Amino acid sequence: MKLDIQHETHYEYSAPLRYSTQSLRLTPQPSAHQTVLRWALQVPGKLFAQRDGYGNEAHTWTLARRLWRGAIHAAGLVETHASPWLVDAPALPSPLLYLRPTALTPFDRQLLNIGAQALDGAPAERNLLALARLVRERVAYRHGVTDVMTSAVDALDIGAGVCQDQAHVFIAACRARGVPARYVSGYFYAPDSPALASHAWADVCIDIPGRLWLSVDVTHGCVMDDRHVRLAVGPDYAACLPIRGVRHGGGEEAMRVSVQIRPAAP
C-alpha cells in the first residue's frame, strides 16, 4: 500500500521565543517492510542530519531569533510491504541492549508474571500475540488517563492507557522473561479512527545471533502489516521522541499536532 502522510506540529508562544534547539525523529527509513518514495522535513531553521545510537535517522535544528509562532512539517509517500520480520544490520546495536530495564519499562514482579503466562520457551508469533492479548486485558485502551511519563508499572496500576502504555507493558514483560524487545514509533493508517494515526508498537527479537525481529502491534493484536509506517526505535518512548528540544523565552507554549494519512492516488 502507498500511503501519503502529512504530519504538522504548530507552536504559538505568549512571549517572543529567543532561542530553541530541537532534535527530530520524523524520518522513516527503508527496510523489508517499507520503501520511502519521497520524504521532506520543513522547520524554521537549517536542518542537520545524523544517525543516533539506535540507528534512527535524526535531525537537529537551532533557532536564534525572535519568534512568536512556528511549525514543523513532515510529509511524504511511503510504500508498505506488510513484512513484520526484520533483520538488523551488523552496524546496529546488539539485541542484548534491549534487555535492560528503563524508567518507563522497569523490572517488576507483575510484569514478570504477565510474561510468564504467555512466553514459555522460545518466543514465537502465537505466544507473542497471546501476550499482547493479556496486556490489552490488563491495560484497556483509554485516552486521558496517562501521560508521557507514565511507566509500565503505573499503567498496570491504572488499568488503562494508550498505545504507548500498552507497548511499554508488553516490552517490559518480554524483558522480564529474558526476551529482547524495543519500542517502535510510527504511523498507522486507520481511516475510521484518525486519532490512531500517530502510533506505537514493539519489536521482539526472535533470534539474537541472527538479529531477527518480529514486529507486534499490541493495541490491535496483530503483527505489523501494510497499515504501519515505521519511524524510529529505542528502549522506550523517551529514546525515540518524534520531537524533543529546549528553548529560552516564549512564555507559555501552545502546541497543535495534526497527522493525516491516506492511500496515494493511483
Secondary structure as UniProt FT lines:
FT   STRAND          2..24
FT   STRAND          34..42
FT   STRAND          48..51
FT   TURN            53..54
FT   STRAND          57..63
FT   STRAND          67..80
FT   STRAND          85..87
FT   TURN            90..91
FT   HELIX           95..99
FT   HELIX           109..118
FT   HELIX           125..138
FT   STRAND          140..141
FT   TURN            143..144
FT   TURN            148..149
FT   HELIX           152..158
FT   STRAND          160..161
FT   HELIX           163..176
FT   TURN            177..178
FT   STRAND          181..188
FT   TURN            191..192
FT   HELIX           194..196
FT   STRAND          198..207
FT   TURN            208..211
FT   STRAND          212..217
FT   TURN            218..221
FT   STRAND          222..223
FT   TURN            226..227
FT   STRAND          228..234
FT   HELIX           237..240
FT   STRAND          243..249
FT   STRAND          253..263
//
